[in-house]
Amino acid sequence: MHYIYGINAVTEALKARGRAFEWVGMAKERHDLRLQRLIEDCRRLSVPVRFVQRTELDRMAGSPAHQGVVAVTSAKQYNDLDDVIDAKRGHYSLIVVLDGVEDPHNLGAILRTADAAAADGVVIPERRAAGVTGTVTKASAGASEHLPIAKVTNIARTVEELKDRNIWTVGLDEHGTQTYDALDYKMDCALVLGAEGKGLHDLVKKKCDFLVSIPMLGKVPSLNVSVAAGVVLYEIVRQRRAGEAASNTK
């Protein structure tokens, strides 16, 4: 069995309808409007609801941070790379490629920001990286249930495949030769982010079309990967919105 937990995570999973729900457990002692709305969502979709002790929910979630809601579901269904490429949401493609992010909270935060920035989808490696667990789903506030997420065997090969599909690849690296805001993102592109503490693998770095960096003006040499993702993704959003606004005034 697979568990997802937290009110937002379970609510968004119900909306996305990408999983089969066996049942949703709710804490007996919780009675409030948010929980009532979730109960109504479950009933509308014919998902059984069980009221159980909070200790039982702690056991199911493996954490007390479930907000009194744990769902028993099928596993997350991953996509193919083609699905992510084809899920183009705007005038230009925007794909996030993660080269080995291992912390589930970082992965969840990146998925949440990627969805907010209208990214088409996210690519993660099959091995030595976090997958979409209950912790990731909660950290993403349920964004993981809406975004196409592809698992691939080799990130370097995937970067090459994206380039073959006329998608420019932009690697974020502390030694990048230009700052992240100096590049024009009004193009089909993929943002490639490295693992915590390690950054991009050398081969992946070599295959990227561009390497950009975020200026560090303080004492520490780098940002958390999920924070860095947010900085660059919203620069991409800013540039593209400015371009659309300029086009509309012509």
C-alpha positions in Angstrom: 0.0 0.0 0.0 1.0 3.6 -0.6 0.2 6.5 1.7 -0.1 10.2 1.0 -0.8 12.6 3.8 -1.7 16.2 4.6 -4.9 18.0 3.7 -3.5 19.8 0.6 -1.8 16.7 -0.7 -4.8 14.5 -0.4 -7.2 17.1 -1.7 -5.0 17.7 -4.8 -4.6 14.0 -5.4 -8.4 13.6 -5.4 -8.7 16.5 -7.9 -6.0 15.1 -10.2 -7.6 11.6 -10.3 -4.3 10.1 -11.1 -4.4 7.5 -8.3 -6.8 4.8 -7.2 -7.9 5.5 -3.6 -8.6 2.6 -1.3 -9.7 4.8 1.6 -8.9 8.0 3.4 -8.3 8.0 7.2 -9.1 11.0 9.3 -8.4 11.8 12.9 -11.5 11.2 15.1 -10.9 14.3 17.2 -10.6 16.7 14.3 -13.8 18.6 13.4 -13.3 21.7 11.2 -14.4 23.2 7.9 -11.3 22.1 5.9 -11.8 18.5 7.0 -15.5 18.7 6.2 -14.7 19.9 2.7 -12.3 17.0 2.2 -15.0 14.6 3.4 -17.4 16.0 0.8 -14.7 15.6 -1.9 -14.3 12.0 -0.9 -18.0 11.3 -0.9 -18.5 13.0 -4.3 -15.8 10.6 -5.7 -17.1 7.6 -3.8 -13.9 7.2 -1.8 -14.5 5.6 1.6 -13.6 7.6 4.7 -12.6 6.1 8.0 -12.3 7.9 11.3 -9.3 6.5 13.3 -7.1 7.4 16.2 -4.3 9.8 15.5 -1.7 7.2 16.6 -2.9 5.0 13.7 -2.4 7.9 11.3 1.1 8.5 12.7 1.9 4.8 12.0 0.5 5.0 8.4 2.3 8.2 7.5 5.5 7.4 9.4 5.3 10.9 10.7 3.0 13.0 13.0 3.0 15.8 10.4 -0.1 14.5 8.6 -2.6 17.1 9.8 -5.1 14.4 10.7 -5.4 13.0 7.1 -3.8 10.0 5.5 -4.9 8.3 2.3 -4.3 4.8 1.2 -3.7 4.9 -2.6 -2.1 3.3 -5.6 1.5 4.2 -6.4 2.3 7.4 -8.3 2.2 6.8 -12.0 5.2 8.2 -13.7 5.3 9.5 -17.3 7.6 9.0 -20.3 9.9 11.8 -21.4 7.6 12.2 -24.5 4.7 12.9 -22.2 6.6 15.7 -20.5 7.7 17.2 -23.8 4.1 17.0 -25.2 2.6 18.6 -22.1 3.5 22.1 -23.3 1.6 24.6 -21.3 2.7 27.9 -22.8 4.2 29.4 -26.0 7.6 28.1 -25.0 8.5 24.7 -23.4 9.8 24.8 -19.9 11.0 21.5 -18.4 12.8 20.9 -15.1 15.5 18.2 -15.1 16.9 17.1 -11.8 20.3 15.4 -11.8 20.0 13.4 -8.6 18.1 15.5 -6.0 18.0 13.1 -3.0 16.1 15.0 -0.3 12.4 14.4 -0.5 11.6 17.9 0.9 13.8 19.5 -1.7 12.1 17.5 -4.4 8.6 18.4 -3.1 9.5 22.1 -2.9 10.9 22.0 -6.5 7.7 20.3 -7.8 5.6 22.9 -6.0 7.5 25.8 -7.6 7.6 24.1 -11.0 3.9 23.8 -11.0 3.4 27.4 -9.9 5.8 28.6 -12.7 3.7 26.6 -15.2 6.5 24.2 -16.1 5.5 21.5 -18.5 6.9 18.7 -16.3 9.8 17.4 -14.3 12.4 14.7 -15.1 14.1 12.7 -12.4 16.5 9.7 -12.5 15.4 6.2 -11.6 18.3 5.6 -9.3 20.2 7.5 -6.5 17.5 10.1 -6.3 14.2 10.8 -4.4 11.0 9.5 -6.0 7.5 10.8 -5.3 6.8 9.5 -1.8 4.1 10.6 0.6 6.7 13.0 2.1 7.3 14.5 -1.4 3.6 14.8 -2.1 3.0 16.7 1.2 6.1 18.9 0.7 4.8 19.8 -2.8 1.3 20.7 -1.4 -0.1 18.2 -3.9 1.6 19.7 -6.9 3.2 16.3 -7.6 -0.2 15.0 -8.5 -0.7 17.5 -11.3 2.7 17.7 -12.9 3.9 15.1 -15.4 7.0 13.5 -13.9 9.2 11.3 -16.0 11.7 8.8 -14.6 14.7 8.2 -16.9 17.7 5.9 -16.7 20.3 8.4 -17.7 20.2 12.2 -17.2 23.1 13.0 -19.6 21.4 11.0 -22.3 18.1 12.8 -21.6 19.8 16.1 -22.0 21.0 15.0 -25.4 17.5 13.8 -26.3 16.0 17.2 -25.3 18.6 19.0 -27.5 17.7 16.7 -30.4 14.0 17.8 -29.9 15.1 21.5 -30.3 14.9 22.2 -26.6 17.8 24.3 -25.3 19.3 23.0 -22.0 20.3 25.4 -19.3 22.4 24.0 -16.5 22.6 25.8 -13.1 26.2 25.7 -11.8 28.1 27.9 -9.4 30.9 28.1 -12.0 28.6 29.1 -14.8 30.1 31.6 -17.2 27.0 33.9 -17.2 24.5 34.9 -14.5 21.1 33.3 -14.6 19.3 36.6 -15.5 21.6 37.4 -18.4 20.2 34.6 -20.6 17.2 35.1 -22.8 14.7 32.4 -21.8 12.2 33.2 -24.6 12.9 29.9 -26.2 12.0 26.2 -25.6 14.2 25.3 -22.8 14.9 22.8 -19.9 16.4 23.9 -16.6 18.9 21.3 -15.3 19.6 21.3 -11.6 22.2 19.2 -9.7 22.1 17.3 -6.5 22.5 18.7 -3.0 26.1 19.5 -2.2 27.3 17.9 -5.5 25.8 20.0 -8.2 25.7 18.7 -11.8 27.6 15.6 -12.8 30.5 16.5 -15.1 29.1 14.7 -18.1 25.7 16.4 -17.7 27.4 19.8 -17.3 29.3 19.2 -20.5 26.2 18.4 -22.5 24.2 21.5 -21.4 23.9 24.3 -24.0 24.4 27.0 -21.4 25.7 27.1 -17.8 24.4 29.9 -15.7 25.1 30.9 -12.1 23.3 32.8 -9.3 25.6 35.5 -7.8 26.3 34.9 -4.2 26.8 38.2 -2.4 27.2 36.8 1.2 29.6 34.4 2.9 28.1 31.0 1.8 29.0 29.7 -1.7 25.6 28.4 -2.8 21.8 28.2 -2.3 19.7 25.2 -1.4 18.7 23.5 -4.7 15.0 24.1 -4.2 15.6 27.9 -3.5 17.9 28.1 -6.5 15.2 26.4 -8.6 12.6 29.1 -7.5 15.0 31.9 -8.3 15.7 30.8 -11.9 12.2 29.6 -12.7 10.7 32.9 -11.8 13.3 34.8 -13.8 12.1 32.6 -16.7 8.4 33.5 -15.9 9.3 37.2 -15.6 11.1 37.4 -18.9 8.3 35.5 -20.8 5.5 37.6 -19.3 7.4 40.8 -20.1 7.8 39.5 -23.7 4.1 38.7 -24.0 3.2 42.2 -22.6 5.5 43.9 -25.1 4.0 41.9 -28.0 0.5 42.8 -26.9 1.2 46.5 -27.0 2.5 46.4 -30.6 
